[in-house]
């Protein structure tokens, strides 16, 4: 989507040309009124003169009459069912005595919509019926609530109007800033279209995803999950960055999805090699499988209850060189530990457990002391059973593959206190059922390369469910990727598509590229970002940040950076940063606090759905947002980083 002021014709043309040169198939421009509609015509003509025929889509809110004008200029119109004819955003509940009474109010939608449908039909223009979770009408909110079902029904009634005029040149979208809501909405719509025998295209996107790895992660979780289901025809990654930067993640997600199609020989062979199972997921509801947490045992000298987290666990892989005396302070820091006089302590985003393929020998007193200190603060120490048999490690978790664990009846090496098993998804049903008797502390799911990760994982979870096996499952994901953005997209798509279905309790990411492409700290933070993006475990402020467009009333990237710097240390708090009023109040419903542009130079601050400070000068607005968070008791001061010499004292 273009971020320029549409009325600035030359600047808009230049940006659209850059997008076309990047490889985009369509560019959407903002059309607020008649001035922008007139500009759209000049933009279209200017692009043709420069040899660019990339299709344009007009983004319409609130203005049915302006939509009629701009249809002359562009190839596609995007309408928002929540505010095209009903822009009321007062959140006042109406009381409908019956569905018939609710349906009766569609008449004004019909009269507002039909002229545009007729115009699009006459000019052979396409239309996107683009429902947004943040801007459902008061009417829909009153009858269906702020739900995926409400989003679907809102879109369907506009589609019914199109179909009543024998107009079928339209697509749907069901965007939300929450990937779980977005996935469920699209699935409900796909199921409803299947029931109705409809076959209209679906445009996918997570709206207000944000920036950087977090924005790419959230987009990959939502879009990747649906593409893995075979749902979706076009995609957009909405980032709080210049629009040109949206192309690479978009294209990468499309490539990943294409690579998983059964028509590709490799993907088809992997799917064929996956053992058959019955998929019992209910796409109309969401329920997360909760693996059982570990309990503290009086017979153990460490507290094993901290080895896992009930909201989602992060296990980090560490290597022998990290235990060199001079590296130990940086190991603690990379694991997210707080330190005091060189001693590690768990913080809100500390790795719950670590995994070592090779255990430092008993003779290495510095390494063994570091491991002891970690275990004393409930960081789990996981290592292969065969390593522990060579050189015991007190209070370790012994990892065995399922076949060995069954053969040894789960017998632990000397010094180990808990069992973990690793499975590759190719085990037979009877072997998987024996996990119940073994009762391990955790399962590592590392799918064999010759079978489909998605389908083999779903099969494993179906067996666990049928046998009432509640053991925590950690997704062990191996990557050869060397780019940070690519890795965010990759694990968002491949692991996120399972966590979004409630399948899994944590993640362990292993770099097997042989290039040491990522730091310990980066992989840990990315793992926590995955859990937060899947709405599991919150370890930092959640930002709902719009991607900017021609309506934006302040420098969105600069302002988002300032707000992130001031408020990014508040886990459990959600802050929405909205460039204008279009989706602002609605997205406030999914946020604790909101920062919304109203007129140039003025900001409204929200608490939930309510405006609590109006027309705040932009230069004061970030400070006032901080004051507001303090006023509602959700603020905490940033912790100062420990002095380097104190760290080295370890």
Secondary structure by P-SEA (a helix, b strand, c coil): cccccccaaaaaaaaaaaaaaacccbbbbbbccaaaaaaaaaaaaaaaaaccccbbbbbccccaaaaaaacccccbbbbbcccccccccccbbbbbccaaaaaaaaaaaaaacaaaaaaaaaabbbbbbccccccccaaaaaaccccaaaaaaaaaaaaaaaaaaccccbbbbbccccaaaaaaaaaaaaaaaaaacbbbbbbbbbccccccaaaaaaaaaaaaaaaaaccccccccccccccccaaaaaaaaaaaaaaaccccaaaaaaaaaccbbbbbccccbbbbbccbbbbbbccccccccccccccbbbbbbbccccccccaaaaaaaaacccccccbbbbcccccccccccccccccaaaaaaaaaaaaaacbbbbbbaaaaaaccccbbbbbbcaaaaaaacccccccccbbbbbbcccccaaaaaacccccccbbbbbbcccccaaaaaaaaaaaaaaaccccbbbbbcccccccaaaaaaaaacaaaaaaaaccccccccccccccccccaaaaaaaaaaaaaaaccccccbbbbccccccccccaaaaaaaaaaaaccccccbbbbbbccccccccccccccbbbbbccccbbbbbcccccccccccccaaaaaaaaaaaaacccccccccccccccccc
